[in-house]
Amino acid sequence: MNIPQALGYTKIAGMPVVTGFYTLLLPLLAFAVFVRRVTWWSEPIRRPPPFLPGSWGMAPVASARYVALATTIALITAGFLLLARVLNSASWPNFLSQTVLIGFLTGVGFQVGIAVLGQMVGLEVHSKRTVGQLFEVFRSLHQVQLPSVAISLIVVAGVFVFHRFAPKVPGPLIAVAGAIAASAAWDFAGRGIASSGRSLAGFRI
């Protein structure tokens, strides 16, 4: 599950897709070494940050300079996290109000959902800004691929069904694996159909 999810986040962040694999091993080892409490690990930290250099127009997305700037931001973030670990700041998030946390997570959910919306309906979106992405999708609704929409709805429905009736079953894993298997069996890429499994892997419902 972590592989397609990492690739989804990488694509949303505008980084070369292969860099998603770099986040799968060493960060997990560092997490095991430096984190004492599981509650210290916050889900928002894993979201593609909206402050990557492409958002500022500092460098073309996926260019060498973009990768260098994004890497610098990631290292600075890691330094702050390490400092938080040294200062034993596991209890600090308790001072944030529930309203702030819910609002932040809701905003991140909308950002990630809109980022993958184009792929879910079979449209090519070029903007890296959330509002621009949504505008491009609505502007191109007449070009929506119905097969891609159908696959997306099936995957989303499958995740919700497993969550509702079999919460202990890894529904997202089954949905993503099923979409990938179906794509390989019926050659979705060759037919010009977007693979919703990879698109939906960018976020967990």
PyMOL commands that place a pseudoatom at each C-alpha (Angstrom):
pseudoatom trace, name=CA, resn=MET, resi=1, chain=A, elem=C, hetatm=0, pos=[0.000, 0.000, 0.000]
pseudoatom trace, name=CA, resn=ASN, resi=2, chain=A, elem=C, hetatm=0, pos=[2.883, 2.325, 0.797]
pseudoatom trace, name=CA, resn=ILE, resi=3, chain=A, elem=C, hetatm=0, pos=[4.367, 2.089, -2.711]
pseudoatom trace, name=CA, resn=PRO, resi=4, chain=A, elem=C, hetatm=0, pos=[1.400, 3.451, -4.729]
pseudoatom trace, name=CA, resn=GLN, resi=5, chain=A, elem=C, hetatm=0, pos=[0.677, 5.948, -1.946]
pseudoatom trace, name=CA, resn=ALA, resi=6, chain=A, elem=C, hetatm=0, pos=[4.239, 7.284, -2.039]
pseudoatom trace, name=CA, resn=LEU, resi=7, chain=A, elem=C, hetatm=0, pos=[4.111, 7.500, -5.824]
pseudoatom trace, name=CA, resn=GLY, resi=8, chain=A, elem=C, hetatm=0, pos=[0.807, 9.347, -5.636]
pseudoatom trace, name=CA, resn=TYR, resi=9, chain=A, elem=C, hetatm=0, pos=[2.161, 11.896, -3.169]
pseudoatom trace, name=CA, resn=THR, resi=10, chain=A, elem=C, hetatm=0, pos=[5.293, 12.332, -5.289]
pseudoatom trace, name=CA, resn=LYS, resi=11, chain=A, elem=C, hetatm=0, pos=[3.246, 13.052, -8.399]
pseudoatom trace, name=CA, resn=ILE, resi=12, chain=A, elem=C, hetatm=0, pos=[1.083, 15.561, -6.545]
pseudoatom trace, name=CA, resn=ALA, resi=13, chain=A, elem=C, hetatm=0, pos=[4.200, 17.290, -5.197]
pseudoatom trace, name=CA, resn=GLY, resi=14, chain=A, elem=C, hetatm=0, pos=[5.543, 17.700, -8.738]
pseudoatom trace, name=CA, resn=MET, resi=15, chain=A, elem=C, hetatm=0, pos=[8.675, 15.652, -8.116]
pseudoatom trace, name=CA, resn=PRO, resi=16, chain=A, elem=C, hetatm=0, pos=[10.030, 12.955, -10.466]
pseudoatom trace, name=CA, resn=VAL, resi=17, chain=A, elem=C, hetatm=0, pos=[8.039, 9.822, -9.658]
pseudoatom trace, name=CA, resn=VAL, resi=18, chain=A, elem=C, hetatm=0, pos=[11.141, 7.734, -8.928]
pseudoatom trace, name=CA, resn=THR, resi=19, chain=A, elem=C, hetatm=0, pos=[11.919, 9.936, -5.916]
pseudoatom trace, name=CA, resn=GLY, resi=20, chain=A, elem=C, hetatm=0, pos=[8.858, 8.475, -4.242]
pseudoatom trace, name=CA, resn=PHE, resi=21, chain=A, elem=C, hetatm=0, pos=[10.762, 5.232, -3.764]
pseudoatom trace, name=CA, resn=TYR, resi=22, chain=A, elem=C, hetatm=0, pos=[13.444, 7.094, -1.811]
pseudoatom trace, name=CA, resn=THR, resi=23, chain=A, elem=C, hetatm=0, pos=[10.903, 7.882, 0.895]
pseudoatom trace, name=CA, resn=LEU, resi=24, chain=A, elem=C, hetatm=0, pos=[9.943, 4.261, 1.539]
pseudoatom trace, name=CA, resn=LEU, resi=25, chain=A, elem=C, hetatm=0, pos=[12.967, 2.860, 3.404]
pseudoatom trace, name=CA, resn=LEU, resi=26, chain=A, elem=C, hetatm=0, pos=[15.251, 5.343, 5.167]
pseudoatom trace, name=CA, resn=PRO, resi=27, chain=A, elem=C, hetatm=0, pos=[12.466, 7.511, 6.663]
pseudoatom trace, name=CA, resn=LEU, resi=28, chain=A, elem=C, hetatm=0, pos=[10.861, 4.402, 8.167]
pseudoatom trace, name=CA, resn=LEU, resi=29, chain=A, elem=C, hetatm=0, pos=[14.168, 3.417, 9.764]
pseudoatom trace, name=CA, resn=ALA, resi=30, chain=A, elem=C, hetatm=0, pos=[14.659, 6.961, 11.071]
pseudoatom trace, name=CA, resn=PHE, resi=31, chain=A, elem=C, hetatm=0, pos=[11.110, 6.906, 12.454]
pseudoatom trace, name=CA, resn=ALA, resi=32, chain=A, elem=C, hetatm=0, pos=[11.850, 3.683, 14.335]
pseudoatom trace, name=CA, resn=VAL, resi=33, chain=A, elem=C, hetatm=0, pos=[15.057, 5.140, 15.794]
pseudoatom trace, name=CA, resn=PHE, resi=34, chain=A, elem=C, hetatm=0, pos=[13.954, 8.658, 16.767]
pseudoatom trace, name=CA, resn=VAL, resi=35, chain=A, elem=C, hetatm=0, pos=[10.251, 8.343, 17.629]
pseudoatom trace, name=CA, resn=ARG, resi=36, chain=A, elem=C, hetatm=0, pos=[9.304, 6.963, 21.020]
pseudoatom trace, name=CA, resn=ARG, resi=37, chain=A, elem=C, hetatm=0, pos=[5.553, 7.404, 20.829]
pseudoatom trace, name=CA, resn=VAL, resi=38, chain=A, elem=C, hetatm=0, pos=[3.352, 6.541, 17.904]
pseudoatom trace, name=CA, resn=THR, resi=39, chain=A, elem=C, hetatm=0, pos=[1.146, 9.519, 18.758]
pseudoatom trace, name=CA, resn=TRP, resi=40, chain=A, elem=C, hetatm=0, pos=[4.092, 11.816, 18.054]
pseudoatom trace, name=CA, resn=TRP, resi=41, chain=A, elem=C, hetatm=0, pos=[3.785, 10.951, 14.393]
pseudoatom trace, name=CA, resn=SER, resi=42, chain=A, elem=C, hetatm=0, pos=[1.268, 13.298, 12.807]
pseudoatom trace, name=CA, resn=GLU, resi=43, chain=A, elem=C, hetatm=0, pos=[-0.538, 12.416, 9.589]
pseudoatom trace, name=CA, resn=PRO, resi=44, chain=A, elem=C, hetatm=0, pos=[-0.390, 15.997, 8.210]
pseudoatom trace, name=CA, resn=ILE, resi=45, chain=A, elem=C, hetatm=0, pos=[3.413, 15.755, 8.131]
pseudoatom trace, name=CA, resn=ARG, resi=46, chain=A, elem=C, hetatm=0, pos=[3.117, 13.165, 5.377]
pseudoatom trace, name=CA, resn=ARG, resi=47, chain=A, elem=C, hetatm=0, pos=[1.024, 15.337, 3.069]
pseudoatom trace, name=CA, resn=PRO, resi=48, chain=A, elem=C, hetatm=0, pos=[2.674, 16.959, 0.037]
pseudoatom trace, name=CA, resn=PRO, resi=49, chain=A, elem=C, hetatm=0, pos=[3.513, 20.440, 1.289]
pseudoatom trace, name=CA, resn=PRO, resi=50, chain=A, elem=C, hetatm=0, pos=[1.830, 23.324, -0.552]
pseudoatom trace, name=CA, resn=PHE, resi=51, chain=A, elem=C, hetatm=0, pos=[4.974, 25.421, -0.127]
pseudoatom trace, name=CA, resn=LEU, resi=52, chain=A, elem=C, hetatm=0, pos=[7.165, 23.568, -2.616]
pseudoatom trace, name=CA, resn=PRO, resi=53, chain=A, elem=C, hetatm=0, pos=[9.127, 25.837, -5.005]
pseudoatom trace, name=CA, resn=GLY, resi=54, chain=A, elem=C, hetatm=0, pos=[6.684, 25.303, -7.879]
pseudoatom trace, name=CA, resn=SER, resi=55, chain=A, elem=C, hetatm=0, pos=[4.022, 27.122, -5.866]
pseudoatom trace, name=CA, resn=TRP, resi=56, chain=A, elem=C, hetatm=0, pos=[6.263, 30.174, -5.760]
pseudoatom trace, name=CA, resn=GLY, resi=57, chain=A, elem=C, hetatm=0, pos=[7.254, 30.065, -9.423]
pseudoatom trace, name=CA, resn=MET, resi=58, chain=A, elem=C, hetatm=0, pos=[10.904, 29.675, -8.438]
pseudoatom trace, name=CA, resn=ALA, resi=59, chain=A, elem=C, hetatm=0, pos=[11.563, 26.769, -10.800]
pseudoatom trace, name=CA, resn=PRO, resi=60, chain=A, elem=C, hetatm=0, pos=[9.754, 24.651, -13.402]
pseudoatom trace, name=CA, resn=VAL, resi=61, chain=A, elem=C, hetatm=0, pos=[8.123, 21.597, -11.850]
pseudoatom trace, name=CA, resn=ALA, resi=62, chain=A, elem=C, hetatm=0, pos=[10.283, 18.427, -11.940]
pseudoatom trace, name=CA, resn=SER, resi=63, chain=A, elem=C, hetatm=0, pos=[13.319, 20.381, -13.189]
pseudoatom trace, name=CA, resn=ALA, resi=64, chain=A, elem=C, hetatm=0, pos=[16.765, 19.914, -11.624]
pseudoatom trace, name=CA, resn=ARG, resi=65, chain=A, elem=C, hetatm=0, pos=[16.471, 23.223, -9.745]
pseudoatom trace, name=CA, resn=TYR, resi=66, chain=A, elem=C, hetatm=0, pos=[12.966, 22.303, -8.547]
pseudoatom trace, name=CA, resn=VAL, resi=67, chain=A, elem=C, hetatm=0, pos=[14.275, 18.976, -7.189]
pseudoatom trace, name=CA, resn=ALA, resi=68, chain=A, elem=C, hetatm=0, pos=[17.194, 20.751, -5.475]
pseudoatom trace, name=CA, resn=LEU, resi=69, chain=A, elem=C, hetatm=0, pos=[14.902, 23.329, -3.841]
pseudoatom trace, name=CA, resn=ALA, resi=70, chain=A, elem=C, hetatm=0, pos=[12.348, 20.709, -2.785]
pseudoatom trace, name=CA, resn=THR, resi=71, chain=A, elem=C, hetatm=0, pos=[15.134, 18.579, -1.324]
pseudoatom trace, name=CA, resn=THR, resi=72, chain=A, elem=C, hetatm=0, pos=[16.396, 21.578, 0.648]
pseudoatom trace, name=CA, resn=ILE, resi=73, chain=A, elem=C, hetatm=0, pos=[12.896, 22.177, 2.025]
pseudoatom trace, name=CA, resn=ALA, resi=74, chain=A, elem=C, hetatm=0, pos=[12.622, 18.494, 2.984]
pseudoatom trace, name=CA, resn=LEU, resi=75, chain=A, elem=C, hetatm=0, pos=[15.974, 18.590, 4.799]
pseudoatom trace, name=CA, resn=ILE, resi=76, chain=A, elem=C, hetatm=0, pos=[15.023, 21.773, 6.671]
pseudoatom trace, name=CA, resn=THR, resi=77, chain=A, elem=C, hetatm=0, pos=[11.737, 20.133, 7.681]
pseudoatom trace, name=CA, resn=ALA, resi=78, chain=A, elem=C, hetatm=0, pos=[13.639, 17.051, 8.846]
pseudoatom trace, name=CA, resn=GLY, resi=79, chain=A, elem=C, hetatm=0, pos=[15.909, 19.297, 10.905]
pseudoatom trace, name=CA, resn=PHE, resi=80, chain=A, elem=C, hetatm=0, pos=[12.920, 20.867, 12.646]
pseudoatom trace, name=CA, resn=LEU, resi=81, chain=A, elem=C, hetatm=0, pos=[11.446, 17.427, 13.323]
pseudoatom trace, name=CA, resn=LEU, resi=82, chain=A, elem=C, hetatm=0, pos=[14.757, 16.246, 14.778]
pseudoatom trace, name=CA, resn=LEU, resi=83, chain=A, elem=C, hetatm=0, pos=[14.900, 19.363, 16.940]
pseudoatom trace, name=CA, resn=ALA, resi=84, chain=A, elem=C, hetatm=0, pos=[11.361, 18.667, 18.123]
pseudoatom trace, name=CA, resn=ARG, resi=85, chain=A, elem=C, hetatm=0, pos=[12.468, 15.157, 19.031]
pseudoatom trace, name=CA, resn=VAL, resi=86, chain=A, elem=C, hetatm=0, pos=[15.447, 16.470, 21.017]
pseudoatom trace, name=CA, resn=LEU, resi=87, chain=A, elem=C, hetatm=0, pos=[13.175, 18.919, 22.851]
pseudoatom trace, name=CA, resn=ASN, resi=88, chain=A, elem=C, hetatm=0, pos=[10.748, 16.064, 23.608]
pseudoatom trace, name=CA, resn=SER, resi=89, chain=A, elem=C, hetatm=0, pos=[7.848, 17.992, 22.108]
pseudoatom trace, name=CA, resn=ALA, resi=90, chain=A, elem=C, hetatm=0, pos=[5.426, 15.072, 21.828]
pseudoatom trace, name=CA, resn=SER, resi=91, chain=A, elem=C, hetatm=0, pos=[2.895, 16.881, 24.009]
pseudoatom trace, name=CA, resn=TRP, resi=92, chain=A, elem=C, hetatm=0, pos=[2.994, 20.187, 22.118]
pseudoatom trace, name=CA, resn=PRO, resi=93, chain=A, elem=C, hetatm=0, pos=[0.226, 19.280, 19.626]
pseudoatom trace, name=CA, resn=ASN, resi=94, chain=A, elem=C, hetatm=0, pos=[-2.116, 19.031, 22.610]
pseudoatom trace, name=CA, resn=PHE, resi=95, chain=A, elem=C, hetatm=0, pos=[-2.058, 22.837, 22.774]
pseudoatom trace, name=CA, resn=LEU, resi=96, chain=A, elem=C, hetatm=0, pos=[-3.600, 23.078, 19.294]
pseudoatom trace, name=CA, resn=SER, resi=97, chain=A, elem=C, hetatm=0, pos=[-7.361, 23.294, 19.341]
pseudoatom trace, name=CA, resn=GLN, resi=98, chain=A, elem=C, hetatm=0, pos=[-9.410, 20.537, 17.762]
pseudoatom trace, name=CA, resn=THR, resi=99, chain=A, elem=C, hetatm=0, pos=[-11.007, 23.123, 15.481]
pseudoatom trace, name=CA, resn=VAL, resi=100, chain=A, elem=C, hetatm=0, pos=[-7.629, 24.119, 14.050]
pseudoatom trace, name=CA, resn=LEU, resi=101, chain=A, elem=C, hetatm=0, pos=[-6.578, 20.517, 13.458]
pseudoatom trace, name=CA, resn=ILE, resi=102, chain=A, elem=C, hetatm=0, pos=[-9.879, 19.561, 11.823]
pseudoatom trace, name=CA, resn=GLY, resi=103, chain=A, elem=C, hetatm=0, pos=[-9.796, 22.658, 9.622]
pseudoatom trace, name=CA, resn=PHE, resi=104, chain=A, elem=C, hetatm=0, pos=[-6.202, 21.977, 8.560]
pseudoatom trace, name=CA, resn=LEU, resi=105, chain=A, elem=C, hetatm=0, pos=[-6.859, 18.315, 7.760]
pseudoatom trace, name=CA, resn=THR, resi=106, chain=A, elem=C, hetatm=0, pos=[-10.027, 19.212, 5.860]
pseudoatom trace, name=CA, resn=GLY, resi=107, chain=A, elem=C, hetatm=0, pos=[-8.095, 21.701, 3.755]
pseudoatom trace, name=CA, resn=VAL, resi=108, chain=A, elem=C, hetatm=0, pos=[-5.370, 19.164, 3.047]
pseudoatom trace, name=CA, resn=GLY, resi=109, chain=A, elem=C, hetatm=0, pos=[-8.026, 16.616, 2.088]
pseudoatom trace, name=CA, resn=PHE, resi=110, chain=A, elem=C, hetatm=0, pos=[-9.540, 19.016, -0.431]
pseudoatom trace, name=CA, resn=GLN, resi=111, chain=A, elem=C, hetatm=0, pos=[-6.100, 19.870, -1.805]
pseudoatom trace, name=CA, resn=VAL, resi=112, chain=A, elem=C, hetatm=0, pos=[-5.108, 16.253, -2.362]
pseudoatom trace, name=CA, resn=GLY, resi=113, chain=A, elem=C, hetatm=0, pos=[-8.561, 15.282, -3.672]
pseudoatom trace, name=CA, resn=ILE, resi=114, chain=A, elem=C, hetatm=0, pos=[-8.568, 18.085, -6.240]
pseudoatom trace, name=CA, resn=ALA, resi=115, chain=A, elem=C, hetatm=0, pos=[-4.996, 17.221, -7.243]
pseudoatom trace, name=CA, resn=VAL, resi=116, chain=A, elem=C, hetatm=0, pos=[-6.029, 13.696, -8.290]
pseudoatom trace, name=CA, resn=LEU, resi=117, chain=A, elem=C, hetatm=0, pos=[-9.476, 14.648, -9.616]
pseudoatom trace, name=CA, resn=GLY, resi=118, chain=A, elem=C, hetatm=0, pos=[-8.202, 15.147, -13.160]
pseudoatom trace, name=CA, resn=GLN, resi=119, chain=A, elem=C, hetatm=0, pos=[-6.749, 11.634, -13.339]
pseudoatom trace, name=CA, resn=MET, resi=120, chain=A, elem=C, hetatm=0, pos=[-9.893, 10.164, -11.833]
pseudoatom trace, name=CA, resn=VAL, resi=121, chain=A, elem=C, hetatm=0, pos=[-11.995, 11.523, -14.684]
pseudoatom trace, name=CA, resn=GLY, resi=122, chain=A, elem=C, hetatm=0, pos=[-9.396, 11.000, -17.409]
pseudoatom trace, name=CA, resn=LEU, resi=123, chain=A, elem=C, hetatm=0, pos=[-8.333, 14.621, -17.904]
pseudoatom trace, name=CA, resn=GLU, resi=124, chain=A, elem=C, hetatm=0, pos=[-4.826, 16.041, -18.210]
pseudoatom trace, name=CA, resn=VAL, resi=125, chain=A, elem=C, hetatm=0, pos=[-4.332, 18.887, -15.743]
pseudoatom trace, name=CA, resn=HIS, resi=126, chain=A, elem=C, hetatm=0, pos=[-1.289, 21.147, -16.036]
pseudoatom trace, name=CA, resn=SER, resi=127, chain=A, elem=C, hetatm=0, pos=[-1.774, 23.629, -13.200]
pseudoatom trace, name=CA, resn=LYS, resi=128, chain=A, elem=C, hetatm=0, pos=[0.015, 22.986, -9.910]
pseudoatom trace, name=CA, resn=ARG, resi=129, chain=A, elem=C, hetatm=0, pos=[-2.272, 25.259, -7.894]
pseudoatom trace, name=CA, resn=THR, resi=130, chain=A, elem=C, hetatm=0, pos=[-5.418, 23.846, -6.346]
pseudoatom trace, name=CA, resn=VAL, resi=131, chain=A, elem=C, hetatm=0, pos=[-7.769, 26.520, -7.703]
pseudoatom trace, name=CA, resn=GLY, resi=132, chain=A, elem=C, hetatm=0, pos=[-6.197, 26.257, -11.163]
pseudoatom trace, name=CA, resn=GLN, resi=133, chain=A, elem=C, hetatm=0, pos=[-6.533, 22.477, -11.156]
pseudoatom trace, name=CA, resn=LEU, resi=134, chain=A, elem=C, hetatm=0, pos=[-10.205, 22.682, -10.243]
pseudoatom trace, name=CA, resn=PHE, resi=135, chain=A, elem=C, hetatm=0, pos=[-10.796, 25.318, -12.921]
pseudoatom trace, name=CA, resn=GLU, resi=136, chain=A, elem=C, hetatm=0, pos=[-9.121, 23.151, -15.574]
pseudoatom trace, name=CA, resn=VAL, resi=137, chain=A, elem=C, hetatm=0, pos=[-11.282, 20.153, -14.657]
pseudoatom trace, name=CA, resn=PHE, resi=138, chain=A, elem=C, hetatm=0, pos=[-14.540, 22.136, -14.849]
pseudoatom trace, name=CA, resn=ARG, resi=139, chain=A, elem=C, hetatm=0, pos=[-13.439, 23.799, -18.080]
pseudoatom trace, name=CA, resn=SER, resi=140, chain=A, elem=C, hetatm=0, pos=[-12.801, 20.390, -19.684]
pseudoatom trace, name=CA, resn=LEU, resi=141, chain=A, elem=C, hetatm=0, pos=[-15.850, 18.515, -18.420]
pseudoatom trace, name=CA, resn=HIS, resi=142, chain=A, elem=C, hetatm=0, pos=[-16.924, 17.833, -22.015]
pseudoatom trace, name=CA, resn=GLN, resi=143, chain=A, elem=C, hetatm=0, pos=[-13.745, 15.767, -22.443]
pseudoatom trace, name=CA, resn=VAL, resi=144, chain=A, elem=C, hetatm=0, pos=[-14.310, 13.544, -19.409]
pseudoatom trace, name=CA, resn=GLN, resi=145, chain=A, elem=C, hetatm=0, pos=[-13.611, 9.849, -20.074]
pseudoatom trace, name=CA, resn=LEU, resi=146, chain=A, elem=C, hetatm=0, pos=[-16.609, 7.861, -18.869]
pseudoatom trace, name=CA, resn=PRO, resi=147, chain=A, elem=C, hetatm=0, pos=[-14.583, 4.614, -18.469]
pseudoatom trace, name=CA, resn=SER, resi=148, chain=A, elem=C, hetatm=0, pos=[-12.148, 6.445, -16.156]
pseudoatom trace, name=CA, resn=VAL, resi=149, chain=A, elem=C, hetatm=0, pos=[-15.052, 7.867, -14.151]
pseudoatom trace, name=CA, resn=ALA, resi=150, chain=A, elem=C, hetatm=0, pos=[-16.607, 4.402, -13.855]
pseudoatom trace, name=CA, resn=ILE, resi=151, chain=A, elem=C, hetatm=0, pos=[-13.333, 2.868, -12.627]
pseudoatom trace, name=CA, resn=SER, resi=152, chain=A, elem=C, hetatm=0, pos=[-12.863, 5.673, -10.095]
pseudoatom trace, name=CA, resn=LEU, resi=153, chain=A, elem=C, hetatm=0, pos=[-16.393, 5.227, -8.753]
pseudoatom trace, name=CA, resn=ILE, resi=154, chain=A, elem=C, hetatm=0, pos=[-15.885, 1.468, -8.428]
pseudoatom trace, name=CA, resn=VAL, resi=155, chain=A, elem=C, hetatm=0, pos=[-12.618, 1.931, -6.510]
pseudoatom trace, name=CA, resn=VAL, resi=156, chain=A, elem=C, hetatm=0, pos=[-14.094, 4.581, -4.182]
pseudoatom trace, name=CA, resn=ALA, resi=157, chain=A, elem=C, hetatm=0, pos=[-17.231, 2.498, -3.619]
pseudoatom trace, name=CA, resn=GLY, resi=158, chain=A, elem=C, hetatm=0, pos=[-15.085, -0.533, -2.828]
pseudoatom trace, name=CA, resn=VAL, resi=159, chain=A, elem=C, hetatm=0, pos=[-13.110, 1.398, -0.212]
pseudoatom trace, name=CA, resn=PHE, resi=160, chain=A, elem=C, hetatm=0, pos=[-16.283, 2.685, 1.445]
pseudoatom trace, name=CA, resn=VAL, resi=161, chain=A, elem=C, hetatm=0, pos=[-17.946, -0.739, 1.407]
pseudoatom trace, name=CA, resn=PHE, resi=162, chain=A, elem=C, hetatm=0, pos=[-14.950, -2.378, 3.094]
pseudoatom trace, name=CA, resn=HIS, resi=163, chain=A, elem=C, hetatm=0, pos=[-14.744, 0.453, 5.623]
pseudoatom trace, name=CA, resn=ARG, resi=164, chain=A, elem=C, hetatm=0, pos=[-18.444, 0.154, 6.433]
pseudoatom trace, name=CA, resn=PHE, resi=165, chain=A, elem=C, hetatm=0, pos=[-18.974, -3.604, 6.503]
pseudoatom trace, name=CA, resn=ALA, resi=166, chain=A, elem=C, hetatm=0, pos=[-15.487, -5.075, 6.992]
pseudoatom trace, name=CA, resn=PRO, resi=167, chain=A, elem=C, hetatm=0, pos=[-13.323, -2.433, 8.717]
pseudoatom trace, name=CA, resn=LYS, resi=168, chain=A, elem=C, hetatm=0, pos=[-10.623, -4.970, 9.621]
pseudoatom trace, name=CA, resn=VAL, resi=169, chain=A, elem=C, hetatm=0, pos=[-10.102, -5.880, 5.960]
pseudoatom trace, name=CA, resn=PRO, resi=170, chain=A, elem=C, hetatm=0, pos=[-7.469, -3.705, 4.171]
pseudoatom trace, name=CA, resn=GLY, resi=171, chain=A, elem=C, hetatm=0, pos=[-10.004, -2.181, 1.781]
pseudoatom trace, name=CA, resn=PRO, resi=172, chain=A, elem=C, hetatm=0, pos=[-7.707, 0.485, 0.246]
pseudoatom trace, name=CA, resn=LEU, resi=173, chain=A, elem=C, hetatm=0, pos=[-5.049, -2.141, -0.467]
pseudoatom trace, name=CA, resn=ILE, resi=174, chain=A, elem=C, hetatm=0, pos=[-7.568, -4.439, -2.154]
pseudoatom trace, name=CA, resn=ALA, resi=175, chain=A, elem=C, hetatm=0, pos=[-9.067, -1.556, -4.152]
pseudoatom trace, name=CA, resn=VAL, resi=176, chain=A, elem=C, hetatm=0, pos=[-5.689, -0.320, -5.384]
pseudoatom trace, name=CA, resn=ALA, resi=177, chain=A, elem=C, hetatm=0, pos=[-4.406, -3.830, -6.156]
pseudoatom trace, name=CA, resn=GLY, resi=178, chain=A, elem=C, hetatm=0, pos=[-7.645, -4.650, -7.961]
pseudoatom trace, name=CA, resn=ALA, resi=179, chain=A, elem=C, hetatm=0, pos=[-7.444, -1.499, -10.089]
pseudoatom trace, name=CA, resn=ILE, resi=180, chain=A, elem=C, hetatm=0, pos=[-3.820, -2.214, -10.975]
pseudoatom trace, name=CA, resn=ALA, resi=181, chain=A, elem=C, hetatm=0, pos=[-4.626, -5.832, -11.859]
pseudoatom trace, name=CA, resn=ALA, resi=182, chain=A, elem=C, hetatm=0, pos=[-7.579, -4.769, -13.996]
pseudoatom trace, name=CA, resn=SER, resi=183, chain=A, elem=C, hetatm=0, pos=[-5.417, -2.177, -15.737]
pseudoatom trace, name=CA, resn=ALA, resi=184, chain=A, elem=C, hetatm=0, pos=[-2.818, -4.815, -16.575]
pseudoatom trace, name=CA, resn=ALA, resi=185, chain=A, elem=C, hetatm=0, pos=[-5.401, -7.372, -17.697]
pseudoatom trace, name=CA, resn=TRP, resi=186, chain=A, elem=C, hetatm=0, pos=[-7.399, -5.041, -19.964]
pseudoatom trace, name=CA, resn=ASP, resi=187, chain=A, elem=C, hetatm=0, pos=[-4.572, -2.686, -20.965]
pseudoatom trace, name=CA, resn=PHE, resi=188, chain=A, elem=C, hetatm=0, pos=[-6.162, 0.518, -19.683]
pseudoatom trace, name=CA, resn=ALA, resi=189, chain=A, elem=C, hetatm=0, pos=[-3.083, 2.560, -20.632]
pseudoatom trace, name=CA, resn=GLY, resi=190, chain=A, elem=C, hetatm=0, pos=[-3.181, 1.294, -24.203]
pseudoatom trace, name=CA, resn=ARG, resi=191, chain=A, elem=C, hetatm=0, pos=[-6.863, 2.193, -24.433]
pseudoatom trace, name=CA, resn=GLY, resi=192, chain=A, elem=C, hetatm=0, pos=[-6.211, 5.696, -23.110]
pseudoatom trace, name=CA, resn=ILE, resi=193, chain=A, elem=C, hetatm=0, pos=[-7.989, 5.035, -19.812]
pseudoatom trace, name=CA, resn=ALA, resi=194, chain=A, elem=C, hetatm=0, pos=[-6.501, 6.570, -16.676]
pseudoatom trace, name=CA, resn=SER, resi=195, chain=A, elem=C, hetatm=0, pos=[-5.645, 4.088, -13.936]
pseudoatom trace, name=CA, resn=SER, resi=196, chain=A, elem=C, hetatm=0, pos=[-7.681, 5.150, -10.928]
pseudoatom trace, name=CA, resn=GLY, resi=197, chain=A, elem=C, hetatm=0, pos=[-5.774, 2.865, -8.597]
pseudoatom trace, name=CA, resn=ARG, resi=198, chain=A, elem=C, hetatm=0, pos=[-2.679, 4.990, -8.844]
pseudoatom trace, name=CA, resn=SER, resi=199, chain=A, elem=C, hetatm=0, pos=[-4.691, 8.224, -8.717]
pseudoatom trace, name=CA, resn=LEU, resi=200, chain=A, elem=C, hetatm=0, pos=[-6.532, 7.262, -5.557]
pseudoatom trace, name=CA, resn=ALA, resi=201, chain=A, elem=C, hetatm=0, pos=[-3.359, 6.018, -3.947]
pseudoatom trace, name=CA, resn=GLY, resi=202, chain=A, elem=C, hetatm=0, pos=[-2.367, 9.623, -3.368]
pseudoatom trace, name=CA, resn=PHE, resi=203, chain=A, elem=C, hetatm=0, pos=[-4.695, 9.821, -0.411]
pseudoatom trace, name=CA, resn=ARG, resi=204, chain=A, elem=C, hetatm=0, pos=[-6.430, 7.446, 1.953]
pseudoatom trace, name=CA, resn=ILE, resi=205, chain=A, elem=C, hetatm=0, pos=[-10.158, 7.716, 2.468]
for i in range(1, 205): cmd.bond("trace and resi %d" % i, "trace and resi %d" % (i + 1))
show_as sticks, trace
zoom trace
